[in-house]
Amino acid sequence: MIHHDRPARLASGEWRTAISGDSGFPDLVLARRGVVIFAELKKNTGDTTDAQDKWLGALGTKAYTWKPKHWLSIRAALDGKRIE
C-alpha cells in the first residue's frame, strides 16, 4: 500500500501541500506484510529541513531520505534490507 500527499500549485506559482499536524512529515509511506517504510524524497542535491529531520528521527529505523543516486540502497530497503 502506498500513501503520498501530492503538492498543488497555487495561482501565485508557489507549491503547497495541505496538511494537519506537524510539518516535515515524509513524502511517501509504504506498507506491506506488516512492514511500514517512511521516505523523504529529494533531488540528488537536495537536503532535508529541520522539521523533516525531526520526523525521520522520531520514526526510527524504517525512515529514509531517498535520492536517485542512492537507488541500490532504495532497492535494498524495499527488499527488507538496510544498507547505509
Secondary structure, DSSP 4 states (H G I P E B T S, - for coil): -EEEPPPEE-TTS-EE----SSTT--SEEEEETTEEEEEEE--TT----HHHHHHHHHHGGGEEEE-GGGHHHHHHHHTT----
